[in-house]
């Protein structure tokens, strides 16, 4: 009987931002696929209720602390088989909200911290001769949808994934990216509190007419981290209900004008 290539039995997977909206779903999906999950977040309380093999605690905005925590985990347990670099945060929604300090904070957690997390893991993976990296980036890295500092940082993850794919591929390490569109998680709560009808205005811009779910994002990450994607590296998969494919409302307006 042929083994299911989507299964991760006997594999260990570190998931950063494991206590967040997407993170909790990633933990569940990877656990259901048979993986032993290493949950990473700022505080142990954020990881309560999750089925984890162990935890690693660090604030990803602090690159030195992140690297130290990861190195300690590698020293104690060896390199995980896969890392899902999921943690991220933004509140600077327009250029006018940016200044040097805000820009630095957006880079600290979304790019610099992700590098501090992944770099020591990929070193250990390369020494072993196998490993997978999946970055949770954003469609903001592909097109501009606001949040300019966050977008620049998430675009950096795509470039970093390609560097790992090219330079570590010969050592058995793959690296890929999932770029979610709008995902209905608590991160949307502040917007909906300010404008309860926001989704009525936003959703028609999506070809599928809806947001994506955390489950759909996790499914894409599972594919990329599994043997089902054994020949896939250096790619970005947009899980965005068609947002980056085009805008039918715009097309209809242009054609109507003729």
C-alpha positions in Angstrom: 0.0 0.0 0.0 1.4 3.4 -1.0 2.1 5.8 1.9 0.0 8.9 2.0 2.4 11.7 1.0 0.5 14.3 3.1 1.1 12.4 6.3 3.8 13.6 8.7 4.0 10.6 11.1 7.2 10.6 13.0 8.0 14.2 12.0 8.5 17.2 14.2 7.2 20.6 13.2 7.9 24.0 14.9 5.1 26.5 14.4 5.7 30.1 15.5 2.8 32.3 16.5 1.1 29.0 17.5 -1.3 30.7 19.8 -2.8 33.1 17.2 -5.7 32.7 14.9 -3.9 31.1 12.1 -1.4 29.5 14.4 -3.9 27.4 16.3 -5.3 26.0 13.1 -1.8 25.2 11.9 -1.2 23.3 15.1 -4.4 21.3 14.7 -3.9 20.5 11.0 -0.3 19.4 11.4 -1.2 17.4 14.5 -4.0 15.6 12.6 -1.4 14.8 9.9 0.7 12.9 12.5 3.3 15.5 13.4 4.7 16.2 16.8 4.2 19.9 17.2 6.7 22.3 18.9 4.6 25.4 19.7 6.3 28.7 19.8 4.9 32.0 21.0 5.7 34.8 23.5 4.0 33.3 26.6 3.0 29.8 27.7 -0.5 31.1 28.4 -1.0 31.8 24.7 -0.4 28.1 24.0 -3.0 26.7 26.4 -5.3 24.1 25.0 -3.0 23.1 22.1 -1.8 19.5 21.5 2.0 20.1 21.7 5.0 17.9 22.2 6.9 20.8 23.7 7.0 24.6 23.7 9.6 27.2 22.9 9.0 30.7 24.3 10.4 33.9 22.8 9.3 37.3 21.6 10.0 37.3 17.9 10.4 41.1 17.9 13.7 40.4 19.9 15.9 38.7 17.3 18.7 37.9 19.9 16.2 36.2 22.3 14.6 34.4 19.4 17.9 33.0 18.1 18.9 32.0 21.6 15.7 30.1 22.3 15.9 28.3 19.0 19.5 27.3 19.5 18.7 26.0 23.0 15.9 23.8 21.6 18.2 22.5 18.8 20.9 21.7 21.4 18.3 19.8 23.5 16.3 18.0 20.8 18.0 18.4 17.4 16.6 20.2 14.4 12.9 19.8 13.7 11.8 18.3 10.4 9.9 21.4 9.4 9.4 25.0 10.6 6.3 27.0 9.8 7.3 30.7 10.3 3.9 32.1 11.0 4.2 34.8 13.6 3.6 38.4 12.4 1.9 41.6 13.4 1.0 45.0 12.0 -1.0 48.1 12.9 0.6 50.8 10.6 -2.1 50.7 7.9 -1.0 53.6 5.7 2.2 55.4 4.8 1.1 58.3 7.0 1.1 56.0 10.0 4.8 55.2 9.6 7.9 56.7 11.2 11.3 55.3 11.8 10.3 53.6 15.1 7.1 52.1 13.6 9.0 50.9 10.5 11.7 49.3 12.7 9.1 47.5 14.8 7.3 46.1 11.7 10.6 44.8 10.4 11.6 43.5 13.8 8.9 40.9 14.2 7.9 40.2 10.6 11.3 39.9 8.9 14.3 40.2 11.3 12.6 37.9 13.9 11.6 35.4 11.2 15.2 35.3 10.0 16.5 34.8 13.6 14.0 31.9 14.0 14.7 30.1 10.7 18.4 30.7 10.2 19.7 28.4 13.0 17.1 25.8 12.1 18.1 25.7 8.4 21.8 25.4 9.4 20.9 22.3 11.5 18.7 20.9 8.8 21.5 21.3 6.2 23.9 19.5 8.5 21.4 16.6 8.8 20.6 16.7 5.0 16.9 17.3 5.1 14.3 19.8 6.2 11.4 22.0 5.2 10.6 25.7 5.7 7.3 27.3 5.1 6.9 31.0 5.6 3.4 32.5 6.1 3.7 35.7 4.2 0.9 37.8 2.8 -0.7 38.9 -0.5 0.6 42.3 0.6 4.0 41.1 -0.4 2.7 40.7 -4.0 0.5 43.7 -4.5 -0.2 46.8 -2.4 -3.2 46.5 -0.1 -2.1 48.9 2.6 0.2 48.2 5.6 3.4 49.3 3.8 5.9 48.3 6.5 4.3 44.9 7.0 4.1 44.4 3.2 7.8 45.2 2.8 8.8 42.8 5.5 6.6 40.0 4.1 8.1 40.6 0.7 11.4 40.1 2.3 10.3 36.6 3.4 9.6 35.6 -0.2 13.2 36.7 -1.2 14.6 34.9 1.9 12.7 31.7 1.0 14.2 31.8 -2.5 17.7 32.2 -1.1 17.2 29.1 1.1 15.7 27.2 -1.8 18.7 27.9 -4.0 21.5 27.8 -1.5 20.3 25.0 0.7 18.6 22.8 -1.9 21.7 20.7 -2.4 21.7 20.0 1.3 18.1 18.6 1.2 16.3 21.7 2.5 13.2 23.1 0.8 11.7 26.5 1.4 8.3 27.8 0.2 5.8 30.5 1.0 2.1 30.7 1.7 0.7 34.2 1.0 -2.8 34.4 2.5 -5.3 37.1 1.5 -7.8 38.3 4.1 -8.3 35.6 6.7 -11.2 36.0 9.2 -9.3 35.9 12.5 -9.4 38.1 15.6 -7.0 40.4 13.8 -10.0 41.8 11.9 -11.9 42.7 15.0 -10.7 46.3 15.4 -11.6 47.0 11.8 -15.1 45.5 12.1 -15.7 47.3 15.4 -15.0 50.6 13.6 -17.1 49.7 10.5 -19.6 46.8 11.0 -20.5 46.9 7.3 -16.8 46.6 6.1 -17.2 43.1 4.8 -20.2 44.1 2.6 -17.9 46.6 0.9 -14.7 44.4 0.8 -15.9 41.0 -0.2 -17.1 41.9 -3.7 -13.4 42.6 -4.6 -12.6 38.8 -4.2 -13.4 36.6 -7.2 -14.7 33.9 -4.9 -16.7 36.5 -3.0 -15.3 35.7 0.4 -12.3 35.6 2.7 -10.3 32.5 3.2 -10.3 30.4 6.3 -7.4 29.6 8.6 -8.0 26.0 7.6 -7.3 26.8 3.9 -4.1 28.5 4.8 -3.0 25.6 7.0 -3.9 23.1 4.2 -1.5 24.9 1.8 1.2 24.9 4.5 0.7 21.2 5.1 1.1 20.5 1.4 4.3 22.4 1.1 5.8 20.8 4.3 4.9 17.3 3.2 6.3 14.8 0.8 3.4 15.6 -1.5 5.4 18.7 -2.4 8.8 17.0 -2.5 9.7 18.6 -5.9 8.5 22.1 -4.9 10.8 24.7 -3.6 11.2 28.5 -3.8 7.6 29.1 -4.7 4.8 31.3 -3.3 1.2 30.0 -3.2 -1.4 32.7 -2.8 -4.4 31.5 -0.7 -6.5 34.6 -1.3 -9.9 33.7 -2.8 -8.5 35.1 -6.1 -7.6 38.6 -4.9 -4.3 38.7 -6.7 -5.7 37.2 -9.9 -7.7 40.3 -10.8 -10.7 42.4 -9.9 -14.0 41.7 -11.7 -15.6 44.9 -10.4 -12.7 46.8 -12.1 -13.1 44.8 -15.3 -16.8 45.4 -15.5 -16.4 49.1 -14.9 -13.8 49.4 -17.6 -15.8 47.4 -20.1 -19.0 49.3 -19.2 -17.2 52.6 -20.0 -16.6 51.5 -23.7 
